[in-house]
Every structure is written in structure tokens, then in C-alpha cells.
Amino acid sequence: MHYNWNWAIFRELSPDGVHTYWETLMSGLGWTLAASLAGWIMALALGMLVGVLRTLPNPWLRRAGTAYVELFRNIPLLVQMFLWFFVVPELLPRAAGDWLKVLPNAPFLTAVVCLGFFTSARVAVQVTAGIEALAGGQKLAALALGLTRRQTYRHVLLPLALRIILPPLTSEFLNIIKNSSVALTIGLMELTASARAVQEFSFQVFEAFSAATLIYVLVNIVVVAGMAWLERRLALPGTLASGGGR
């Protein structure tokens, strides 16, 4: 079977009569970046909190943090997306559930919440590892200087740990961008969903998904370059990342 390539399809108008197919892809990219960035901010905040809980001396707090990680890390992302979108509104009081269902950006908000919780469990593990990788002297010195435990974590342990775990955090940032494609299953017109729409309306399947693939690659290259620059700027003195011979 012979396939007719037509890269000019992106200049043609989509069925809405207003936007070209290329503009459809760019709109999808915008939703992908918005959901990924919002989910990443949520994941960082929750991940740092849970990661700290897993290093505290209180055994109940440590168990709560571990339970959180095991819950959100071990349930597949697609299942979590469906649970947040279809099940959670039914479990809430009727007024709250109905309000969630009629929100104009319900798929976007659901995607942000789901990506945030799912990724936060992975970030929490890395934050815990970063804190535990520090020598015990930093904590003891901070406490000896009169800092409270909260101040010790805020001003000493967390800043150092985050600088140590920047490389794995980069991987998680890339993952959340790619994982955002799962949101097409609940109706969010992100990049993958937009590429599928282009394919369905134009029947140019290879062009649509080739363009989407290239866009994903370019976005990830930009993220890697930006995080590499940040890693060099924030590298701890005396580590490989701060060395000139890297």
C-alpha cells in the first residue's frame, strides 16, 4: 500500500475553519506545558513535605510519609487519572461533586492534580535520599547553634539536599511532561490528543505524530539544557558537578 506524504497539511485549516492544523498542535503544546508546569509545582511542594516526613524521628510521621509514597507510586497513572476524574466527584457530597463536574476546565484541573500527586511520591523518595546522603554533622551543627528542627530543615538540610538531587529531579520533570499525554483519556486536548485530532481529520497519521514527536523531543532538549545550567550554577563545591573537568 502506497502512502501519500503531505507535509503541507499543517498549513491547511482544521474543521473549525479558524485554526490551521499547525495551530492545533501549538494549542495542544500549550495545554501540555501548562499541565506539566502546574503539576510539577504541586509535586515539588508535596514531595518536599513528604520527603521530610520520612526522615523525622517520629515513627508515625515516617510511616505516614511511607504510606503516601507507596499509595501514589504503586497505582498506575492511567488508573489514578480515571479515579480523580470519574470516581472522586461521586464520592464527594452531591453539591461539591456536581460543582466539579461542571467546571469548564475540569480535565485540565484533574490532570494537574493527578500528575502532582503521582509525581510527588517519586520526588519524595528523592528528597529523602538527598537528606539521608548528607553527613550527620550538618544537622547536629545547626541544632547546636540553636536552630529549631524546622529551621534546620528549612535553612540547612533541604537546600543542600535539593542541590544534590537536581539530576534525578530533571528526569522527573521530563517524565511529567511525557506523562501529561495520559490526560487525553479524560478529554484534555494536550499535544498527543491534538496530534490524534489532526490525524483523524486529515488522515495524515505519520505527519501528525511525527510532528508531535519532534515537538516533544525539542521541549525535552530545552528542559535538559536548562536543568544542566541550573545544576552547574547550584553545584556544591568539591563535587563532580562543580568541577571544571566535567
Backbone hydrogen bonds, N-H to C=O, Kabsch-Sander energy under -0.5 kcal/mol:
donor,donor_aa,acceptor,acceptor_aa,energy
5,W,3,Y,-0.9
9,I,6,N,-1.4
10,F,7,W,-1.1
11,R,8,A,-1.8
12,E,9,I,-1.3
14,S,19,H,-3.5
17,G,14,S,-2.4
21,Y,12,E,-2.0
22,W,10,F,-1.9
24,T,20,T,-1.7
25,L,21,Y,-1.9
26,M,22,W,-2.2
27,S,23,E,-2.2
28,G,24,T,-2.0
29,L,25,L,-2.3
30,G,26,M,-2.0
31,W,27,S,-1.9
32,T,28,G,-2.3
33,L,29,L,-2.7
34,A,30,G,-2.4
35,A,31,W,-2.5
36,S,32,T,-2.3
37,L,33,L,-2.8
38,A,34,A,-2.3
39,G,35,A,-2.3
40,W,36,S,-2.3
41,I,37,L,-2.2
42,M,38,A,-2.0
43,A,39,G,-2.6
44,L,40,W,-2.5
45,A,41,I,-2.1
46,L,42,M,-2.6
47,G,43,A,-2.8
48,M,44,L,-2.4
49,L,45,A,-1.8
50,V,46,L,-2.9
51,G,47,G,-2.5
52,V,48,M,-2.1
53,L,49,L,-2.1
54,R,50,V,-1.7
55,T,52,V,-2.1
56,L,52,V,-0.5
56,L,53,L,-1.1
62,R,58,N,-2.0
63,R,59,P,-2.4
64,A,60,W,-2.2
65,G,61,L,-2.4
66,T,62,R,-2.4
67,A,63,R,-2.7
68,Y,64,A,-2.2
69,V,65,G,-2.1
70,E,66,T,-2.7
71,L,67,A,-2.3
72,F,68,Y,-2.2
73,R,69,V,-2.3
74,N,70,E,-1.3
75,I,71,L,-0.6
80,Q,76,P,-2.3
81,M,77,L,-2.6
82,F,78,L,-2.1
83,L,79,V,-2.5
84,W,80,Q,-2.6
85,F,81,M,-1.9
86,F,82,F,-3.1
87,V,82,F,-0.9
87,V,83,L,-1.0
88,V,83,L,-2.8
90,E,87,V,-0.9
91,L,87,V,-1.1
91,L,88,V,-0.9
92,L,88,V,-1.2
97,G,93,P,-2.9
98,D,94,R,-2.9
99,W,95,A,-2.0
100,L,96,A,-2.1
101,K,97,G,-2.0
102,V,98,D,-1.4
103,L,100,L,-0.9
106,A,103,L,-1.5
109,L,105,N,-2.7
110,T,106,A,-2.6
111,A,107,P,-2.3
112,V,108,F,-2.3
113,V,109,L,-2.4
114,C,110,T,-2.9
115,L,111,A,-2.8
116,G,112,V,-2.5
117,F,113,V,-2.5
118,F,114,C,-2.6
119,T,115,L,-2.5
120,S,116,G,-1.9
121,A,117,F,-1.3
122,R,118,F,-0.7
123,V,119,T,-2.5
124,A,120,S,-2.7
125,V,121,A,-1.3
126,Q,122,R,-1.5
127,V,123,V,-2.6
128,T,124,A,-2.5
129,A,125,V,-2.2
130,G,126,Q,-2.5
131,I,127,V,-2.4
132,E,128,T,-2.6
133,A,129,A,-1.4
134,L,130,G,-0.6
134,L,131,I,-1.0
138,Q,135,A,-1.3
139,K,135,A,-0.5
140,L,136,G,-2.0
141,A,137,G,-2.8
142,A,138,Q,-2.3
143,L,139,K,-2.4
144,A,140,L,-2.3
145,L,141,A,-1.6
146,G,143,L,-1.2
147,L,142,A,-2.0
152,T,148,T,-2.5
153,Y,149,R,-2.2
154,R,150,R,-2.6
155,H,151,Q,-2.9
156,V,152,T,-1.7
157,L,152,T,-2.3
158,L,153,Y,-2.5
160,L,156,V,-1.5
161,A,157,L,-2.8
162,L,158,L,-2.8
163,R,159,P,-1.3
164,I,160,L,-1.5
165,I,161,A,-2.1
166,L,163,R,-0.6
169,L,165,I,-2.1
170,T,166,L,-2.0
171,S,167,P,-1.5
172,E,168,P,-1.9
173,F,169,L,-2.1
174,L,170,T,-2.2
175,N,171,S,-2.3
176,I,172,E,-2.3
177,I,173,F,-1.4
178,K,174,L,-2.0
179,N,175,N,-3.4
180,S,176,I,-1.1
181,S,178,K,-1.6
182,V,179,N,-2.0
183,A,180,S,-1.6
184,L,181,S,-1.6
185,T,182,V,-2.0
186,I,183,A,-1.5
187,G,184,L,-1.2
188,L,183,A,-1.9
190,E,188,L,-2.0
191,L,28,G,-0.9
194,S,190,E,-2.7
195,A,191,L,-2.4
196,R,192,T,-2.1
197,A,193,A,-2.1
198,V,194,S,-2.5
199,Q,195,A,-2.3
200,E,196,R,-2.4
201,F,197,A,-2.2
202,S,198,V,-2.5
203,F,199,Q,-2.1
205,V,203,F,-0.9
208,A,204,Q,-2.1
209,F,205,V,-2.1
210,S,206,F,-2.0
211,A,207,E,-2.2
212,A,208,A,-1.9
213,T,209,F,-2.2
214,L,210,S,-2.3
215,I,211,A,-2.2
216,Y,212,A,-2.4
217,V,213,T,-2.4
218,L,214,L,-2.5
219,V,215,I,-2.5
220,N,216,Y,-2.5
221,I,217,V,-2.2
222,V,218,L,-2.1
223,V,219,V,-2.2
224,V,220,N,-2.7
225,A,221,I,-2.5
226,G,222,V,-2.5
227,M,223,V,-2.8
228,A,224,V,-2.3
229,W,225,A,-2.0
230,L,226,G,-2.2
231,E,227,M,-2.6
232,R,228,A,-2.1
233,R,229,W,-2.1
234,L,230,L,-2.1
235,A,231,E,-0.8
239,T,236,L,-1.8
242,S,239,T,-0.8
243,G,239,T,-0.5
243,G,240,L,-1.1
246,R,243,G,-0.8
